[in-house]
Amino acid sequence: MELILKCAGAAVCSAVCILLLRRTNPEFSFALSAVTASVLLLAGASLFEELLRALREMSALLGGGAIEMRPVLKCLGIASVSRFGADLCRDASQSAVASAVETVGGVCALAVAAPVILGLMTTIGGLL
């Protein structure tokens, strides 16, 4: 709870500075936006250890289901990275590049999930 309040406060302060800079120095406003986003992501990185511990416990409950969890985690990572990249591109007024980043992210997520989907379809086919 404390972390999100700090991040939200920093984001609002940064947004005000970015808006003030955008009129005179759009390059600096973009740089400040990228740096702020990176710092906020690094601040949230401390929670990854806790998240990984919880995911390991879930995997143990599945009885060694780490094989099934790995593609899910990869898809989450791909989604996060592609969204972050696309948002930065939109900040730089490059919406076409942002759309391309999102499209490539979707294709990468499908490629990672394809073996799981195929295994699921094979299992369902075997039951029929």
C-alpha positions as CSV (number, residue, x, y, z in Angstrom):
1,M,0.0,0.0,0.0
2,E,2.8,2.4,0.9
3,L,4.7,1.7,-2.3
4,I,1.7,2.5,-4.6
5,L,1.1,5.8,-2.7
6,K,4.8,6.7,-3.2
7,C,4.7,5.7,-6.9
8,A,1.4,7.6,-7.5
9,G,2.8,10.7,-5.8
10,A,6.0,10.6,-7.9
11,A,4.0,10.0,-11.0
12,V,1.8,13.0,-10.4
13,C,4.8,15.3,-9.7
14,S,6.5,14.0,-12.8
15,A,3.4,14.5,-14.9
16,V,3.2,18.1,-13.9
17,C,6.9,18.6,-14.7
18,I,6.4,16.8,-18.0
19,L,3.5,19.1,-18.9
20,L,5.5,22.2,-18.1
21,L,8.5,21.0,-20.1
22,R,6.5,19.8,-23.1
23,R,5.8,23.3,-24.3
24,T,9.5,24.4,-24.4
25,N,11.5,21.2,-24.6
26,P,9.5,18.2,-25.9
27,E,12.7,16.1,-26.0
28,F,13.3,16.6,-22.3
29,S,9.7,15.9,-21.4
30,F,9.9,12.5,-23.2
31,A,13.2,11.7,-21.5
32,L,11.7,12.6,-18.1
33,S,8.7,10.4,-18.9
34,A,10.9,7.5,-19.8
35,V,13.1,7.9,-16.7
36,T,10.1,8.2,-14.4
37,A,8.5,5.1,-15.8
38,S,11.8,3.2,-15.4
39,V,12.3,4.3,-11.8
40,L,8.7,3.4,-10.9
41,L,9.2,-0.1,-12.5
42,L,12.4,-0.5,-10.5
43,A,10.6,0.5,-7.3
44,G,8.1,-2.2,-8.0
45,A,10.8,-4.8,-8.7
46,S,11.1,-5.4,-5.0
47,L,7.8,-7.2,-5.1
48,F,8.9,-9.7,-7.7
49,E,10.6,-11.9,-5.0
50,E,7.4,-12.1,-3.1
51,L,5.4,-12.9,-6.3
52,L,7.9,-15.6,-7.3
53,R,7.6,-17.2,-3.9
54,A,3.8,-17.3,-4.2
55,L,4.1,-18.7,-7.7
56,R,6.4,-21.5,-6.5
57,E,3.8,-22.4,-3.8
58,M,1.1,-22.5,-6.5
59,S,3.3,-24.7,-8.6
60,A,3.9,-27.1,-5.7
61,L,0.2,-27.3,-5.1
62,L,-0.3,-28.3,-8.8
63,G,2.1,-31.2,-8.2
64,G,5.1,-30.0,-10.2
65,G,3.0,-27.9,-12.5
66,A,5.9,-25.6,-13.2
67,I,5.8,-26.7,-16.8
68,E,2.3,-25.3,-17.1
69,M,3.2,-22.1,-15.1
70,R,6.2,-21.2,-17.2
71,P,4.3,-20.2,-20.4
72,V,1.8,-18.2,-18.3
73,L,4.6,-16.3,-16.7
74,K,6.3,-15.7,-20.0
75,C,3.0,-14.4,-21.4
76,L,2.6,-12.0,-18.5
77,G,6.2,-10.8,-19.0
78,I,5.6,-10.3,-22.7
79,A,2.4,-8.4,-22.1
80,S,4.1,-6.1,-19.5
81,V,7.1,-5.3,-21.7
82,S,5.0,-4.7,-24.8
83,R,2.6,-2.4,-23.0
84,F,5.5,-0.4,-21.4
85,G,7.2,-0.1,-24.8
86,A,4.0,0.9,-26.6
87,D,3.2,3.5,-23.9
88,L,6.6,5.0,-24.3
89,C,6.1,5.2,-28.1
90,R,2.7,6.8,-27.7
91,D,4.3,9.3,-25.3
92,A,6.8,10.2,-28.1
93,S,3.8,10.6,-30.5
94,Q,4.7,7.5,-32.4
95,S,1.3,5.7,-32.4
96,A,2.2,3.5,-35.5
97,V,5.3,2.2,-33.7
98,A,3.3,1.6,-30.6
99,S,0.7,-0.4,-32.5
100,A,3.5,-2.5,-34.1
101,V,5.0,-3.2,-30.6
102,E,1.6,-4.3,-29.4
103,T,1.1,-6.5,-32.4
104,V,4.5,-8.2,-32.0
105,G,3.8,-8.6,-28.3
106,G,0.6,-10.4,-29.1
107,V,2.3,-12.7,-31.7
108,C,5.1,-13.5,-29.2
109,A,2.5,-14.3,-26.5
110,L,0.6,-16.6,-28.9
111,A,3.9,-18.3,-29.8
112,V,4.7,-19.0,-26.2
113,A,1.1,-20.2,-25.4
114,A,0.8,-22.4,-28.5
115,P,2.3,-25.5,-27.0
116,V,0.0,-25.3,-24.0
117,I,-3.1,-24.8,-26.2
118,L,-2.0,-27.7,-28.4
119,G,-1.6,-29.9,-25.3
120,L,-5.0,-28.9,-24.0
121,M,-6.6,-29.6,-27.4
122,T,-4.8,-33.0,-27.5
123,T,-6.2,-33.8,-24.0
124,I,-9.7,-32.8,-25.0
125,G,-9.5,-34.8,-28.2
126,G,-8.4,-37.9,-26.3
127,L,-11.4,-37.5,-24.0
128,L,-13.8,-37.4,-26.9
